[in-house]
Amino acid sequence: MLKSKTRWVVRQTDQQLVKMLENELKITPLAASLLVNRGIDTVESARYFLFGKDDFHDPYLFKGMDIAVNRIRQAIEKQEQILIFGDYDADGVSSTTVLMMTLRDLGANVDFYIPNRFTEGYGPNEPAFRMAKENGVSLIITVDTGIAAIHEASVAKELGLDLIITDHHEPGPVLPEALAIIHPKLPEGTYPFRELAGVGVAFKLAHALYGKTPEHLIEIAVIGTVADLVSLKGENRLIVKKGLEKLRMTKNIGLKAIFKLAGSDPLSVNEETIGFTLGPRINAVGRLEDAGLAVRLLLTNDPDEAEMLAAEMEDLNKTRQNIVKSITDEAMEMVENQFPVDSNKVLVIGKEGWNAGVIGIVASRLVEKYYRPTIVLSFDGEKGLAKGSARSINGFDLFQNLSACRDILPHFGGHPMAAGMTLKLEDVADLRERLNILAEEELTEEDFTPITYLDQEVHLEEITLAALEEVQLLSPFGIDNPKPKVLINHVDISGIRKIGSDQNHLKLSVQENGANLDGVGFGLGALADEISPAASIALIGELSINEWNNIRKPQIFIHDMAVDSWQLFDYRGQQQKKRIEDSVPAENRKVIIFSKEYFEKIKAHTRPDTILIEDEKTAEAVDCTMANVVLLDLPPSKEIIIHLLKGKKPARIYAYFYKESSDFFSTIPTREHFKWYYAFLAKQGSLDLNRYADEVAKLRGWTKETIDLMSKVFSELDFVTINNGIITLKKSAQKRDLTESQTYQAKNNQSILEKDLLFSSYQELKSWFDTVIEGSVEIEEAVHKWI
C-alpha cells in the first residue's frame, strides 16, 4: 500500500449538464465537466466563457463615478495638488501605479503616498492627511483602501480636503463621509461585477477619465488582480486574459528590469509568473521597507533607474526569503519542542523580534507542514503587545472562533481562512488555550488530513491533445477557476524512475487498455522506492501538453499517488542491509529473521524492529496488519510464512530470502543415481569414503556432496553401515522407499522451497502471497497446491 498525502475528494458533477454542453458546444466530456464544476452550466454562459469576445462594463455604472470624474477633471484643469493614497501590497502598488499613470497622462499635478507598514499600519491615517494638507494637497484619492476610514474621512472634511475612496474590501455598516466612494460592493450599488481587486476599481476610474478602455494600463491591472487572489471570473478574467497578452509584449522599463533579474522570459508570461515572480517581489518591498520603491520602478522611464530599483527589489526579495526561512525554522523548532501537534490542535506561537511583515507567510508555511490552524505573533516587549497573522484549515472558521475571544482581541479582522489581530502579551496563553478548546469541540482526526479537491476521474483514453487544448480555453486559472486537477485510478505502471541531479523528482509512465500517459512528479522522487513496478496505482495531478522537438503529447504533473492494495518488493539476491534502511519505511516496519544462527550472526547490527521467528506459534503471534514486513532470510518452510501472514493484510512485503548457500543448484540425486551407487557398493563390497569418495564422484561427474548425501540416506534406510568412513552394504537389507529417509526429504523439500520462494518469478511469488494473505485456503492445502 501507499497512502496518499491528502484526502482526495472528486467533485460530484451533474452529468446531464455535462452531456448538454458536450452535445451543444461539440466539446469533450473533460472540458464540459470542468465548466459545470465552475458553475458555468448553461450553453450561453459556457460559449461566452470559452469563445466570447468580452468587453468591459460601462464605468459609470458605479455609483458616484460621475462625481469622482468631475472633481478630478476640475483638479486637473486648475492644477490642484492631487495625492494618490495607496496600500503596501501588490494590489495597492499596482492600483497606485494605474492612477499615477492616468493622471500624469491627463496632465494632473499628482503624487502618491503609501503608509509604512511598521510605523503607520494599514490604511489612511490622520497624521498622513494632516501632512498632505500642509503640503498643499486639496484632493486625496485612495486606492485599494479607505472603505473603513471613518475617522480619517471626518479629518479630511475638517481640513477642507476632498476625499475620493476607491476600494474593494468589505464595506462595514457605516461608510466614510467622502465626496465619492467607488466600490463594487456598496449596498445600494448597481455595478454588474462585484469581485474586482483594488486595481480593478482604479482601472475602472481610469476608464471613466479617459472615456475609453485604457488598454495600456491592463498590463499593470493584471498584477494586482492575480496577486490579490480575487475571483477570476467576469471582468477579472478579462483583465487577466488581456493583461497577460500585454505583459508578453510589455515596453514598461520597470517590468522588463524585474523579468531580467528574475530570469523570466516575458514571452512565456502567464498567471503563475505573476503569482510566483512579480507578486512576491512587489510584496517583499512593502513587507520590509517602503512600497513606494515598487511604484517608482513601474513608473520610471529611465533604464538606469529601473535597473537600480529592480536590483534593490531583488535584494529585498532575497532578504525576505531569508527572513521567512529563519523565522519558519525557529517556529517549527518551537512547535516541536514546546507546542507539539499531538497536544495542540491550534498552533499559537510567537517571539520578540519576528518581522511582522512576513509572519503571515510563516503561518502559511506552518499550516503546510503541520496542517493545523496557526497563529504566528510578533511580540513587542516595550508596548506589551503581540501582533499576529493567522491561517486556517477546512472545518475551522477563524473569524468565528476569534470572535468568541473578542474580550482579549481588541483589534482583529479577517475571514474563515485568514485573519490578523493585535492583543496583549499576557493574553497569548489564554488565546491558545481557548482556541484549542474550541478546536477540540469542532475538529475530528480526519480534519487534520489536508483535502485535495479534484474535478473529475478520467481514463487514459480520454486524455487526448484535443481535450487538453479545450482545457486551455478555460485559462487563465486562479480563484473560482482553479487549474484542473484530475484523478487517474487503477492504472498499470510501464516505467518508473528517479530523475534530476539529486534524484528527487519522479518520472512515471502508466498504461490502461492500450492507452499510455507520461507523468512527472517534482519532489516525489522518493516514491520510486515505495511503489512496486507491478502495482496498480492511482494518481492525481494537472494535465498539460508536453512540447519537445516539435512533438506534442499529453502529460500529467503528478501531485500525489496511492496504492490501495498490498505491495510486493522483490529484493531477492540483493544486498539487503543498506536497502532496508534506504528503501523500507521505518513506520510499522517488522524485519523477520527465521534462522537463529543467522540472527546471532548479525545480532550486533539488528534494529529494534527485528523479530526472530523459529516456530509457527511465534509467527502467528506477530501482528503484520498494515505493516512493512521484511522477510530477511529464507524460512525453513512455507507453513511458517502462512502462519505469519494469513489474513493479516500487510501494507508491503519486502522479500529478500537471504541464504548463504543454495541447495537448488547443487545436484539432487535421482533414483537412477541411487540405483547406480547401490550397484557399485554391491560390486565393491565396501568403500573408504575418506579416500575414494572424490574419485567415485568424478567418475560420474557428480560432487563429493552427492556421494555423502546418498551414503547418509542409505544409512538412514539401514541399507549400509558406516564405520570410520568405511561404508559397507548390508546383505540382508529390507526394501524401503527413499522418501522414508529424513535427509532425503529435507534435501528435496529445501530444493522445492528455494525453487518456489527464491527462484520463482515475481508474479508467481506475488500470486502465492495473495492466497496466503487472503486466507482463502487452509495451510496444508495451500502448501500442497504450491508444491
N, C-alpha and C positions, 0 to 999 in steps of 0.2 A: 504494500500500500504506500501511497504518498499523499499526505494531507495537503490540501490547498492552504495558502496563506490567508485567504479571506473566505467569507461566506459568499457564494455565488447565487445571485437572485436574477433569474431570467424574467424579464417583463412579460406580463400577460397581454398579448396583443389581440385585438378584435379581428379575427380572420376574415369576417365578412367585409369589413372596411378595407383590409389589405387586398382582398380579391377585387373589390370595386376599383381601387386605384390602379391595380395591376392591369385590369382589363381596359379601363377608360384611358389611361395615360400610356399604355403599352410599355410599362416599366417592369423590372424584375421584382420577384417577391421580396428580395432583400431590401431594395430601395423603398418599396411600398410599406414594409413593416417599420422601417426607420422613420418614415414620415408620420405614420399613425402613432408611434410611440412618442412623438414630439407634439402631439395634438394637432397636427396638420392632416386632418382626416376627411376633408371634402375634396372633390375633384378640383374645384375652383381654387381653394387655398393651396393645394399641392402643386397645381400647374403654375400658380403665381410664384410660389416659393422656389420651384426648380427652374422655371423658364421665363418668369415675368420680367418686364422692364420696369424696374422700380423708379419712383420719383419721390422727392421729399415733400412732406406736408407743408402747407402754407404756414409760415412762421407767425402770422397774425392770428392764427387760431389760439395762440397763447393769450390768456387774459393779461392785460397790462402791456402787451408788446408795443402797441401804438404809443402809449405814454413814454415808455422807455426810449423808443427810437426818436421821438420828437425831442426829448430832453437831451439826448446825446448829440443829435444834429445841431441843436441850439448851442451846446457847449463847443462843438467843433467850429461853428460859424463865429462864435465870439472868442475863440481861442482860450476858453477857460481851462484851468488845470484839472485833468481827469486822473483819478487813481484807480487802477485795477487791483482789487484786494483778493488774493488767491489763497490756495492751500499748498502744503508742502509735499503732497504725494504726486504720483504720475498724472492722475486726473487733474489735480489742481494746477500743476505745471503746464500741462497741455491746454487747459482752459485759459490760463493767463496768457499763454502764447497766442492762442487764436484771437483773443480780443485785442492784444497788443498789435498784432499784425494788421488786424482790421482797422483799428482806429488810426494807426500810423499811416496806413494806406489812404485813409479818408482825410488825412491832414490834421488830425487832432493833436493837441498838446497833452500827451499822455505818459504816465509812468506806472510802475507796478510795485506792489508790496506784498511779501509773503512773510507771515509771522514766524518767529523762531520756535521750533517745537519745544525746546527745553525751557526757555525763559518766558514765552508768551502762551504756549499751548495752542490748541486748535481754535480756529475761527476768529472773527473780528473781536477786537478788544478796545477798551476806552482809551488807553494811552496812545495807541496807534492812530485812532481817529483824531484825537486832540493834536497830535504831531502833524497829521495831514492838514488840518485846518491852519496851523501855524505856518505851514509851507505853501499856503495859498491854494490848496485844493478846494474846489467847490462842488465836485461830483465824484462820488465813490460808487464803483460798480463791483460787487462781489461775484466771484466765480467759484463754483463747487463748494460754497459755504455761505452761511448767513441766515438760513431759514430759522435758526434757533436764537439769533442775536437780538432778543427783545430789548435788553438794556442798551446795547450798542446802538440800536436804531433810535432809541429815545435820546441818546447822547448826540447823535448826528443831527437830529432835529433841533436840539438845544443849541448846537454850534452853528446852525444855519447851513449844514451840509445836505445836499440832495443825495439820497441813497437809493440805488437800484440793486436789488438782490436777484442773482441768478443762481439756482441751486437745484439739487435733485434728491437730497436726503429727506427722510420722512418729515413732513410738517407736523408740528405739535398742535394742540388745541388752540393756542394763541399765536397769532402771526406777528412778526415785527411790523412796526408802523413805518413803512418805506414809501417812497414815491411810486415804485412799481416792484412787483415780485414776479419774476419769470420762472415758473416752476411747473413741471408737467403733472404734479400730483395735488394741486390745490383742490380743496373740496368742491369749490364752485367752478373749477376749470373745465374746459371742454377740449383740451388738446387730445388728438386721437391716440397718441402713443405715450405711455406713462413711464417707460423704463429707461429713458435717456440717462447717460452718465452726465457728470458736471460739464464735461467738454461738449457733450451733445447739446446741452442747453445754450452754452456760449456760442456754439456753431449756429444754432437757430437765430440767436440775436444778430450774429454777423450776416446771416442770410437776409434778415429783415433790413439791416442797414445798407447792404449792397443792392437790395431789390432783386437779387437773383442768387442761385446757389453758388457759394464761393468755393469752386472746385479746388482752388489752390490750397485751401485750408483743410481739406479732407485728410491729407497725409498726417496732419497734426491731430485732428479729431480722432483718428483711429487709435492713437496711442492710449489716450485716457479711456476710451471705450473698452478696449481689450483689457488694459491693466486694472481697471476698476471692477472687473468681473460682473458686469451687468448683463442682462438677458440679450442674447444675440438673435433677436427676432425684430421684426418691424424695421423702424428707422435705424436701429443699432446695426442690424445686419447689413443694411445698405451702406452705412458709414464704413463698416469694416470691409465689405467687398470692394467698394470704390477706393477706400483708403489704402488697402494693400496694393491695388494696381498702381496708385500714385507713388507709394513708397518705393516700389521696384524701379521707378524711373526718377526718383527724387533728385532735385537740384539743390535741396537745402544743405548748405555747407556744414551746419552743425550735425545733422543726421548722418551725412556721409562720413564725418570725422568719427562719430561713435561707431558706425559699422566697421570702419577701417581698423580701429583699435580692438574691437571685439572679434575681428576675424570673420565677419558676416558678409556674405555676398548679397548686395541689395536685390539682385535679380531673383534670388530664391527666397525673398522675404515672405513669411506667412504669419498667421496669428501667433504661432509659437515663438517666432522671432521677437515679437513684442512682449509676450508673456515671460520669456526667459532671457532676453537680451536687453531690449530697450527699457522695459518697465523696471526691472531691478536696478539698473544703473541710475535711472532718474530718481527712483525712490531712495537709493543709497545717499544721494546728496542731501535730501531733506531729513533723512534719519540721523545723519551725523553732523551736518553743518547747515549752510544757508541754501535753500532750494532755489534761490534767485540765480545761482550759477547755472542751473539747468535751463532756466528761461533764457538767460543771456546767450547760452550756447545755441538754442533753437532760433534765436532772433538774429544772430550775428551774420554779417555779410563779409567779414574779414577772415580769410582762410587761416592766417596765423593765430588769430584769437580763437578760432574754432578748434585748431589743433591743441592749443594750450588748455582750453577749457575741457575738451574731451579727455585729455591726458589726466587732468585733475579729477574729472568724474570717474575715470577708470581706476585711479588710485584709491578714491573714496570707496568705490565698489569692492575693491580687493580688501580694503581695511574693514569694510562692513562684513565681508565674508569671514575674515579672521576673527572679528569680534563675535559674530554669531557662533562660529565653531568653538571659540574659547568658552563662551557662556553656556553653550549647549553641553560641552564636555563637563563643566562644573555642575550644571543642573542634573545631568544624568548620574554623576557620582553622588550627588545629594539624594537623588531618588533611591539609588541602590543601597546607600548606607543609612539614610535617615527615614525615608518615606517609601519603603518597598511596596510594590504594586499588590503584593499579597494582602496587605492590610490597608491599602489606600485606593479606594475606588475613584476618588478625585484627587489629583495631584495639585497641591498648593505649595509652591516653593518660591523663595526669594533670597536676595542678598544685596548688601550695600555695594554700590559701585557698578552694578549691572546697568548697561546702557539702556535707558528707557525707550530709545528709538528702535531697538531691534528685538525687544522681548516678545513681541507678537510672533516674529519668525521663530524664536526659540520655542514658544508654546506650541507652534505647529509641528516643529521637529519632535518634540516630546510626545505629541499625540501620535505621530507616525511610528515612533519607537514603541510606546507602551499602550497605545490605544486606550487612553483614559482621558476624561475631561481634565483640562490642565489650565492652571493659572500661574503665570510667571510674573513675579513682582520685583521691582527695583526699589530698594529701601533708601530712604533719606533720613539718616540719623539725626541731623540737625533739626529738621522740621517734625520728626516723629511720624512720617507718613510713608506709605507704600503705594507706588503707582504700578498698576498691573494690566496685562493683556491676557485674555482667556480664549481658548479654543475648545470645542466640544466634540462629542461623537453622537451618532444617531441614537436617539432614545433619551437624551438628557438635554432638556431645554435650558440653556444657560440663562437667558433673560428671566425666565420664570423662576428658576431656582435662586438666582441672585436677588430677585425681587423679594423673596422670602427672607432675605438678610438685609433689607433696606436699613434697618436700625443701626448697622455698623458700616454701611456703604453710603456715605454722604454724597458721593458722586459716582455714578455708574451708568452705562448705557450699552446698547447692543441689540443682538437678536439671538435666536436659538443656538446658533453655532459659533458665534464670536461676540466678545464683549470687552469693554475697557472699564477700569474702575480706579478709585483712589480711596484708601482707608487708613486708619491709624495703625501704626506698627503693633500696638498692643492688642489689636483685634484680629491679627492674621491667624493665630492659632484657633481662635473661636470660629473664624470663617471656614477654616479647613475642617474642623470638627462638624460644623453644621452641614456643609456640603456633602461630607461623607455619609452622614446620617440620611440625608435626602437621597443620595445615590443608592444606598443600601435598600431603601424602600422602592426605588423606581427601576433599577437595573438588574438584569439576570446575568448569569455567567455567559450566556450566548451573546449578550450585548457587547461583551468585551472582545469579540472577534470582528474585525472590520468587514464591511459589506462591499461587494463589487456588484453594481447593477449592470446587467447585460441586456442588450437589445433583442437578441434572438439566438436560438440554437440553429446552426447551419450545418449542412452536409457539404463535403468537399466538392461534389459535383455542382453545387450552387455558386461556388466561388470562382466566377469567370471574370475575364477582363471587362466584359460589357457590364456586368453587375457592379464592379468596383468603379468603373467610370461614372456610372449613375450615382454611386455613393458620394463621389467627389462633388457632384452638383449640390449636395447639401452643405458644403463648406461655405463660409468659414465656420469653424466649430468653436464652441465656448459654452457659457452658461445657457441653459434651456435648449441648447443644440450641441450636446457633447459629442466628442469623437466616438463613432460607433464602436462598441465592444461586443464581441460575439463569443458564443460557446461552441466549440467543436468537440463532440463527445464520442468516446469509444472508437478511436481510430488506431490503426497499427503503425508502428514505427518502422520506417525503412532506412533511417540513418540518424545517429545522434552522436555529437562530439562537442568537446570544448573548443572554443576559438578565442583569439585575442592574445596579445603579448603576455598577459598574466593568466591566460586560460580561464578568465572569469565570465566569459559570455558563452552562450549555448547556440549551436546550430542544429536544427531538427528538421527532419523530413518525415511526413506522415502520408498514409495512403488509406483509401476507403473505396471499395468497389471499383477499382481501376483508376480512380481519380487521385491526384497527388498534390501536395502543397508543401512548400518550404517555409520555415519559420526561423526567426532569430529572437533569442531572449537575452537582453542586455542585463548583465549582473546575475544571470541564472546559471552560470557555468557549473556550479557545484551540484546542480540537479542531475548532471550527466551520470554521477556516481550513485544516484538514488532511484534511477529508472532502469529497469531491465529492458534490454532491446526487444524482448518478446512480450512486453506489457501492452495491454490495451489502455490508451491514455485519454484523458480529457484535458483540453487546454482552452484558455481564454486569452483574448488579446484584440489588437486593432488590425484590421485588414488594410492592405495597401498594394500598390503596384510597384514592383521592383524593375527598374530600368538599368540594364547593363549591356554594353556593346550592342546597342540598338535592338536588344531583345527585351520585351516587356512580358512579365508574367506575374500572377498573383503571389502574394506572400503574407505572412502574419507576423506582427511584432508581439511576441508572447509576453504576457504579464504574469501568468500563474499556470500551474499544471497540477494534475491529480491523477492518482491511480486508485481505483476503488476496490481492487482485489489484491490478494497477497501476491508477492513477487518472489521469484527465484533468481538469485545471483550466483552464477556458476564460476567459482574461483578455483576449481579443481586443477591441481598441478601448478598453482602459482605460489609465490612467496607470501605466506599468509600473515606474518606478524605485522609488517608495515601496513598491509592493506586493511587489516581490521581497524587500525587507528585512523587511517585516511578515508576509508570507504564505508564503514558501518556506523550509522548514527549512534551516539552514546545513549540516547534516550531509550530506556527499556531494552537495553542490549543484554543478551544472555549468550555467553560463549560456552559451548558444550564440549567437554572432553570425555571420551569413553574409556580410554586406557589409563589405568593408574600409573603404569610405568611411564607413559608419555607425560602425564600430569606432573609426576615427580621430576621429570627431566627438565620441564620448562617452568617449574613452580616459582622460581625467582622472578619470572617475567610475566606471571599471570596477573590479571586485573581483578578487582573486587567482584566484577560480574561474571567471573569464570566459575563454572559448575562442573564437578566430576560426577558422572553418572556411570555406575558399574552394573546396575541391575534394573529390571523393568519397574520395580516398585518406586525406586528413586526417580526414574524417568517420568512416571505417571504423576508424581507429586509436583513437578516443575510447572509453573503457570506460564504458558507461552502465548496466552491471548494478547494480541496486538504487540507482540514482542519482535525485536530484531534478533532472530535466532541464528547463531553461528555454529555450524557443525564442523568443528575444527579437525577432528581425526575420524578415521573410519571406524564405525561401530562393530561390535562382534557379531551383530545380527540385525536384520531389518526389523525384527519384532521390537527391539528396544526403541527404535525411532517411532514406530507406530504408537507405542505407549507414551512417548514424549509428545507427539503432535496430534493424536487422534481427537478431532472435534474441538481443537483449541483456537483455531483461527489466528495464526501468527500474522504479523504485518509483512514480514520478509523472512526468507531463509537464505542464508549465505552458505553454500556448500563448498567446503574445502576438502574434506575427507582425506586429510594428510595421512600417508602411510610411508614408513621409512623404506620398505622394500615390498615389491609387489609379488604376489603368488600367481597373478593372472598370466604373466609372460613366461613363467617357468613351466617346464613340461609336467603335465598331469598324466601319469601313466594310464594307459588304456588297458582293457582286458588282454589285448594282444601282447602288451609289454609284460604283464604279469605271467601270461602263458609261456612266453619265451624264457623269462627268468626262472620260472619253476622248472622248466625242462632242463635249463642249463645247470641248476643246482642238482637235479636228479642225476644228470650225467657225471658231474664232478664229485658228488657226494658231500663235499663241504668246500667253503671258500673263506680265505682270510681277507675280510673286508678292509682291514687296515692296510694291507699290502696291494691287493688286486682290484679294489672297487673302481679306482680310476681307469684301469686298463679295460675292465669289462664295460664301463660306461662309454669309453672312446670307441670300443669295438662296435657299439650300436649307435653312436652319435648322440648319446644321452649325456646328462650331467651326473656327477657323483651323488648330488642330492636326490636324483631319481632312484639310484640304486639304494641309497639309505632309506628312502620312503618305502619302497617296495619291501625291503628287508623288515622294516618295522611293522608293516601291515601283515606280512607272513607270520611274524612273531605273535601279533595280537590274535591272529586266527588259529594259532597253535599248529602252523604248518612246519615251523622250524624252531631250532634252539640256537641261541646266540650266546657264546661264552668267550670273553676276552677278544671279541672281534671276529671269532670264528663262527660262521653261520653253517648249520648242518640241517639238512632236510629230514623231517620225521617220516619214517616209512609207513607208520600206522595212522597218519593224519586223516581225520574225517573231512568230508567235503563240506565247505561253507562258502557263503557269498561274500564278495569283497566288501559290500556295504555294511557287513557286521563289524568291520574294523572302525574304531573311533577315529584313528588317524586318517583313514581313507575318507570318512565322512567330513572331518574337519577341513581337509585339504580341498575336497570337492566343493563344500559349502563356501569356503573362503574365496575360491576362484569365482564361483557364481556371484557372491556378494560384491566382489570387485567389478565383475562384468556389469552388474546391474546398477551399482552406485557410483563407481569410479570411472568406468569406461563407457557408460551408456551415453546416448545423445542428450542434448539439453531437453528436447521435447519429451523423450522417454522418461527422464527423471522428473520433469515437471508433471507429467500425467500421473506418475505414481504418487508423488506428493499430494496431488489433488485428491486422489482416492483416500489417502490417509487422513488429510485434513477434514474432508467432508464427513469422514467417519461412516461412510455408507456401507462398508463391508466389515465383517469380523476379522480379527487379526489373522487367524490361521488361513482363512480363505484368501485374504489379501496377499499373504506370503506365498500361498500356493499359486495364485494366478500370476504373481510377479515372476516367480521362479519358472 
